[in-house]
Amino acid sequence: MKHKRIILSVTNDLVTDQRVHRSCTALCEAGYDVTLVGRRLPESVALQRPYRTVRMRLLFRKKAVFYAEYNLRLFLRLLFSRTDAFYANDTDTLPANYLAAVLRRKPLFFDAHEMFPEVPELVGRPRVKRFWTRIEDRIFPKLTRPHCAAATVCQSIADIYQQRYGLKMCVVRNVPMSFPSHNADAERLMAELPADKRILLYQGAVNIGRGIEWIMAAMPYLPDCHLVVAGVGDIFQQLKREAADAKLENVTFLGRVEPSILHCLTSSAALGLSLLENRGLNYYYSFPNRIADFVQAGVPVLATDFPEIRRVVQTYNIGTLVEPAPFDASTQCSMPPDPQVLAQTIRDTLAYWDNLPLDERRSRFERAAADLNWNNDKKTLLNQVDTIF
C-alpha cells in the first residue's frame, strides 16, 4: 500500500465527471489517499464516493471572473493542504496546481482531457484562446522536469503536444468500466419512454457543436424513432425551447442523469449518436467517451468521420461514419446536413444492424469492448502517476 496523499482538482461539480471518478477510484484501489476538489452549484446533488470530496462555493459561475476566482481559491487550498502530490485535470486547473507544486516542491501530474484552447467555446474568441495558449506555453515545457508527468486522451493530441513542447504524454483513453446489468431507477425511467419507438440516444454535455439540433431536424422524418438527450450543458434550455416550438413529440430531454442509471439507459438504445462539428482541433482529434459507452453496451454508433473516431469505428466495424459538415471559421457556423438525407442515413444504419446475424454483431462488440475498457487504461494511468514520486 502506498499511503501517499494526492489532491485532484476539476472545475465542475464532480457529479457526472466519470473520467475523473474512474481515476480517483483507481488511485484509491492502488493505495493512494485521494481527495477530489471541485465546485458546488445550486443544483448540485449529494455525493457518495469511496474517496474524500470537497466542493467549493464560488461567487462567480462563468467567464474570466470564474476562472480567476476558482484558481485563486484552489491555490490557497492547495497551499495549506496536507498532501504529497497535486493532480490537475485540464488546463483550467493547471495555474493553481503548478504554482502550488513549485512553492511547496511537490510532484505534479497533469491530465489533459482535451486540447483546452481548442474547445468550441474558445475557438471563436481569439483573445481568450490566446490567454489559455500562453498558459500552456509557459507551463507545459516545465512538465518535462523530474517529479512531473502528464497524460491525455488520445495519441493525436499526445503527438501534437510532444511536437509543440517536447512533452511526452501517456495515453489514457476516456473509456468506461464494465456496465451494470440492472438498475431499478433506470427501468422506471425507460418505462416513461415510448415502448413502440426505437431509441436514438445522445448522451453527454449538451453544448455547441454536438450535432443535436441536426438530429432534431431529422426527427419529423423518423416516425418510428424517439430521440433521447441525456445530459445538460450550455445550450440545453435553448434546444428544449426549439423542440417545443417545433412540436417535436418524439424528442425527450432527460437532463442530468446519474451514471448508474445512464449505463442501463444506454443499453436500451437502438443507435448511439456522436455527430461533431469541425470546431477546432479539440473536436477534430477527439474520441468522445460516449462512443466507448455505446461499445460497452453493444449499441452501434452514428458518428462523424474524424481521425480518432474513425480508428475505432473502422477497426471493429461497430457503426456508420458520416462526412463532417463544412465549417466556416469566419462565421463560426456549419452547414447543417439535409434533414431528410440524415434521416435516411439513420434508417439505413438501423436496417443494416437489424439484418446483421446476431453472432457477428456480438463478436464485433465483444472485441471492441475488450479493448475499450478502463481495466486496460487504468494500468497506464497508475504506472504514470507512480513516476512522479
BAKOL-565448 format. One record per residue (C-alpha): x, y, z. Coordinates in steps of 0.2 Angstrom, whole numbers, plus 5000, padded with zeros to 4 digits. Each point is the difference from the previous one (the first is absolute). Layout:
<rs>
   xx   yy   zz
    X    Y    Z
...
</rs>
This chain:
<rs>
   xx   yy   zz
 5000 5000 5000
 5007 5017 4995
 4991 5011 5013
 5005 5016 4990
 4988 5014 5001
 4995 5008 4983
 4988 5014 4996
 4991 5000 4984
 4990 5016 4993
 4987 5003 4987
 4989 5016 4996
 4984 4990 5000
 4989 4994 5014
 5006 4982 5000
 4983 4992 4997
 5001 4994 4982
 5019 5001 4997
 5003 4981 4997
 5018 5001 4994
 5005 5009 5016
 4990 4988 5011
 5008 4985 4991
 5017 5008 5003
 4997 5003 5018
 4993 4983 5003
 5015 4992 4992
 5012 5010 5011
 4990 4995 5015
 5001 4982 4995
 5019 5002 4998
 5002 5006 5017
 5000 5019 4998
 4991 5011 5012
 4989 5010 4988
 4991 5017 5002
 4991 5007 4985
 4996 5019 5000
 4987 5008 4989
 4986 5013 5002
 4983 5000 5007
 4985 5006 4989
 4983 5004 5006
 4994 4985 4991
 5013 4988 5006
 4994 4984 5008
 5008 4990 5014
 5015 4989 4997
 5005 4983 5007
 5017 4995 4994
 5014 4989 5007
 5011 5015 5001
 4999 5017 5008
 4992 5014 4990
 5000 5019 5003
 4989 5011 4990
 5004 5019 5002
 4986 5013 4999
 5005 5013 4988
 4992 5018 4997
 5002 4999 4981
 4995 4986 4988
 5005 5006 4983
 5014 5008 4989
 5017 5007 5006
 4994 5005 5018
 4995 4982 5003
 5017 4993 4995
 5009 5014 5010
 4990 4996 5015
 5001 4981 4998
 5019 5000 4998
 5003 5012 5014
 4989 4990 5012
 5008 4984 4995
 5017 5007 5001
 4997 5005 5018
 4993 4983 5004
 5014 4991 4993
 5013 5011 5008
 4994 4995 5017
 4994 4982 4997
 5009 4984 5007
 5005 4991 4984
 5014 4992 4991
 4995 5004 4982
 4989 5011 4989
 4989 4993 4986
 4993 5013 4988
 4986 4995 4988
 5001 5011 4984
 5008 5017 4997
 4987 5010 5010
 5006 4992 5016
 5019 5001 4996
 5005 5018 5006
 4995 4996 5018
 5007 4983 5000
 5017 5005 4991
 5003 5015 5012
 4996 4989 5015
 5011 4986 4995
 5015 5012 4997
 4998 5010 5016
 4998 4984 5010
 5012 4989 4990
 4987 4987 4997
 4998 4988 4985
 4987 5005 4987
 4990 4989 4988
 4990 5008 4986
 4986 4991 4991
 4994 5009 4984
 4982 4994 4996
 5001 5011 4985
 5009 5013 4991
 4993 5014 5011
 5004 5015 4989
 4992 4991 4985
 4983 4997 5008
 4985 5007 4990
 4996 5013 5013
 5017 5008 4998
 5004 4997 4981
 4989 5016 4996
 5007 5010 5014
 5019 5004 4994
 5004 5010 5016
 4995 4987 5012
 5007 4986 4989
 5017 5009 5000
 4999 5002 5019
 4999 4981 5003
 5013 4996 4987
 5012 5012 5009
 4996 4990 5016
 5005 4984 4991
 5015 5008 4992
 5007 5005 5017
 4996 4984 5010
 5000 4985 4988
 5019 5001 4996
 5003 4999 5019
 4990 4984 5002
 5015 4991 4992
 5009 5003 5017
 5003 4986 5013
 4985 4996 5011
 4988 5006 4986
 4990 4989 4988
 4985 5002 4988
 4987 4990 4992
 4987 5004 4986
 4985 4991 4992
 5007 4995 4983
 5016 4998 4990
 4996 5015 4988
 5000 5012 5014
 5015 4992 5008
 5010 5002 4983
 4995 5018 4999
 5006 5005 5017
 5016 4990 4999
 5004 5009 4983
 4995 5017 5007
 5008 4999 5018
 5010 4984 5001
 4988 4994 5012
 4998 4981 5000
 4982 4995 5005
 4994 4983 5003
 4983 4996 4993
 4986 4996 5012
 4984 4998 4989
 4983 5006 5007
 4993 4983 5000
 4987 4993 5013
 5000 4986 5013
 4989 4985 4997
 4982 5005 5000
 4988 4994 5013
 4986 4988 4993
 4985 5007 5011
 4995 5016 5008
 4982 5002 5007
 5000 5019 4997
 5006 4998 4982
 4985 4988 4997
 4988 5012 5007
 5007 5014 4989
 5000 4989 4984
 4982 4996 5004
 4995 5018 4997
 5007 4999 4983
 4990 4993 4985
 5001 4982 4999
 4996 4999 4982
 5014 5012 4994
 5018 4996 4997
 5011 5011 5011
 5013 5011 4992
 5011 5005 5015
 5012 5015 5002
 5008 5000 5017
 5013 5013 5007
 5002 5019 5001
 4986 5009 4990
 5012 5013 4993
 5003 5009 4984
 5007 4990 4986
 4992 4983 5005
 4988 4998 4985
 4985 4998 5011
 4990 5012 4991
 5003 4991 4984
 4993 4984 5006
 4985 5010 5007
 4997 5007 4982
 5000 4982 4993
 4987 4994 5013
 4984 5005 4990
 5007 4987 4987
 5002 4986 5013
 4983 4996 5007
 5005 4983 5007
 5015 5008 5010
 5001 5010 5016
 5015 5012 5003
 5006 4999 5018
 5012 5014 5006
 5008 4995 5017
 5011 5014 5007
 5001 5019 5003
 5010 5014 4993
 5001 5017 4993
 4987 4998 4987
 4988 4988 5010
 4986 5013 5003
 5002 5007 4982
 4998 4983 4992
 4985 4996 5011
 4991 5016 4995
 5004 4996 4982
 4993 4982 5001
 4984 5007 5009
 4998 5014 4986
 5001 4987 4987
 4988 4988 5009
 5012 4986 4999
 4991 4987 5010
 5013 4986 4997
 5014 5010 5009
 5003 4998 5019
 5013 5010 5010
 5004 4991 5016
 5012 5012 5007
 5013 4994 5012
 5000 4982 5002
 5010 4990 5013
 5013 4989 4993
 4993 4984 5006
 4983 5004 4993
 5008 5006 4983
 5010 4984 4998
 4984 4990 5000
 4991 5013 4989
 5014 4998 4987
 4997 4982 4999
 4982 5003 4994
 5005 5011 4985
 4999 4994 4982
 5013 5013 4994
 5012 5011 5009
 5004 5017 4993
 5016 5010 5000
 4999 5013 4986
 5014 5013 5003
 5003 5016 4991
 5017 5004 4994
 5002 5014 5013
 5019 5000 5003
 5013 4986 5003
 4992 4995 5016
 4985 4993 4992
 5010 4994 4984
 5011 4989 5011
 4988 4995 5013
 4994 4983 5004
 4984 5003 5010
 4997 4989 5015
 4982 4997 4994
 5007 4989 4986
 5009 4989 5012
 4984 5000 5011
 4990 4994 4985
 5013 4986 4996
 4998 4994 5018
 4982 4999 4998
 5000 4992 4983
 4992 5015 4992
 5005 5005 4982
 5005 5017 4997
 4997 5014 4987
 5015 5011 5001
 5010 5014 4991
 5015 4994 4990
 5014 5007 5010
 5017 4992 5002
 4999 4992 5018
 4981 4996 4998
 5004 4992 4983
 5014 4989 5007
 4988 4991 5012
 4984 5000 4989
 5010 4992 4985
 5011 4989 5011
 4985 4991 5008
 4987 5004 4987
 4988 5006 5013
 4991 5014 4992
 4997 5012 4985
 5011 5015 4997
 4994 5016 4992
 5009 5014 4991
 5004 5016 5011
 4989 5014 4996
 5009 5015 4992
 5005 5013 5013
 5002 5018 4997
 5013 5007 5012
 4996 5018 4997
 4982 4998 5005
 5002 4985 5012
 4986 4991 4991
 4998 4983 4992
 4990 4996 4985
 4987 4988 5008
 4997 4983 4991
 4983 4999 4990
 4988 4993 5013
 4992 4987 4988
 5017 4994 4995
 5006 4998 5018
 4983 4991 5004
 5003 4988 4986
 5018 4997 5006
 4993 4995 5017
 4987 4989 4992
 5013 4991 4990
 5011 4998 5015
 4986 4992 5010
 4996 4989 4986
 5018 4994 4998
 5001 4995 5019
 4982 4992 4999
 5006 4989 4986
 5017 4996 5007
 5001 4982 5008
 5000 5001 5019
 5016 4990 5002
 5010 5012 4988
 4993 5015 5010
 5004 4992 5017
 5018 4996 4994
 5004 5018 4994
 4994 5008 5016
 5009 4987 5011
 5016 5004 4991
 4998 5019 5001
 4994 4999 5018
 5016 4989 5005
 5011 5015 4994
 4990 5015 5004
 4999 4995 5019
 5006 5010 5015
 5009 4985 5007
 5013 5002 4986
 5002 5019 5001
 5001 5001 5019
 5016 4990 5000
 5008 5013 4989
 4993 5014 5011
 5007 4992 5016
 5017 4996 4993
 5001 5019 4994
 4995 5007 5017
 5013 4989 5009
 5014 5008 4990
 4997 5017 5008
 5005 4994 5018
</rs>
